[in-house]
Amino acid sequence: MNNWILILGMLAITFAIRYSFFAFPHLRFPPLARQGLHYVPTAVLTAIVVPGMVMPDGQDWALRLDNAYLLAGLAAIAIAALSRHLLATIGGGLLAFFVLRWALGQLPL
């Protein structure tokens, strides 16, 4: 029963937040809030990706040179900083990841 109350509560809150933009179309955020909202995607993606890079097993820190996740992530960051091209970053990061996994003998074949 508690699970259903939790789910219904989350549904109500999510609906209220999203519906408020339709109910009050002239509502505008202050400039400082709008400026801060520009950083939300970067912060969310960082919070999702970085733990996978530094703790690939989900338990222990792996700040070592045999961590293909960390090295490929750093390579992708470098590619993004140099090229500023999304497809090059994705392709280069994937290529670096698979080459590192192959070179370190971590590919399950």
N, C-alpha and C positions, 0 to 999 in steps of 0.2 A: 504493500500500500504506500509506503514511504517513497518508493521509486516513482510511482505514478504521480504523487504530489510534486516531487522534484521535477519531473518531466513537464507537467502542466504549468508549474511556476516558470520554468525556463521558456516554455512556449509563450506564456503571457508577456513576459518581459521582452522577448525578442519581437513579438508582434507589436507591442506598444512602441518600442523604439523605431521600428521600420514604418509603422503606420503614421507616426508623428510627422514624418516628412510629407505625407500626403494630406494629413489633416491641417497642417500649418505650412502651406507652401511658401509663405513670405518670411519664414523664420530663417535668419542668416547667422552664421557663426561670426564672432568677432575676428578681426584680422590675425590676432595672435594665435587663436585656436585653429584657424585655417592654415597658418604657417606650420603649426605643430603637427597637423594631420598629414602633411607631406612626408613626414618621417615614419609614419606608421608601417607602410609596407616593408621598408628596410629593417625596422626593428623586429617585425614579426618573422620575416624570413631569416634574419640572423638568429633569433631565438629557436627556430626550427632546425637550422642547418648546423650551427656550431657544435651543439652537443653530439651530433652524429660524427663530426670530424674528430673531436678530441676524446670521445668515449664510444668507439664503434661497437663494443660489446655491450654497452649500456650499463656497465658496472664500474670499471676502473679507467683512470686516465691513461691515455696512450700517446704521450708526447714523445714519440720515438721516431727514428728514421725508417722503421719498417712499417709504419702506419700509412698505408696507401690512401686512406680517406683524408687524412690531414694533409699529406703532400699534394694530392690532386686538388683539394680545396684551395690550398695556397697557390697552386698553379692557375686555377680558375680565377682567383682574385687578381693575380698578376695579369692574366689575359684580359680581364674586364677593365683593369686600370689602364692598360696600354691601348687596347683596341676600341673600347667603349661600344662594342658590338655584341648584342645578345647571342646571336647564333654562333659567333666565334667563341664566346665564353662557354656556352653549353657544349659545343663540339670539342673544343680544346680540353675542357675539364673532363669530359667522358674519355677522350683519347688518353689523356694523362693518367686517369684512374685505371683503365684497362692495361696500359703499358706497365704501370707500376705494379699492378697485381700480378701480371705475367712475370716481370723481372724479379719480384720478390717471391715467386713460387706460391702465390696465394689463390690462383685460379682453380676452382674445383672442376677438374676435367675427368 
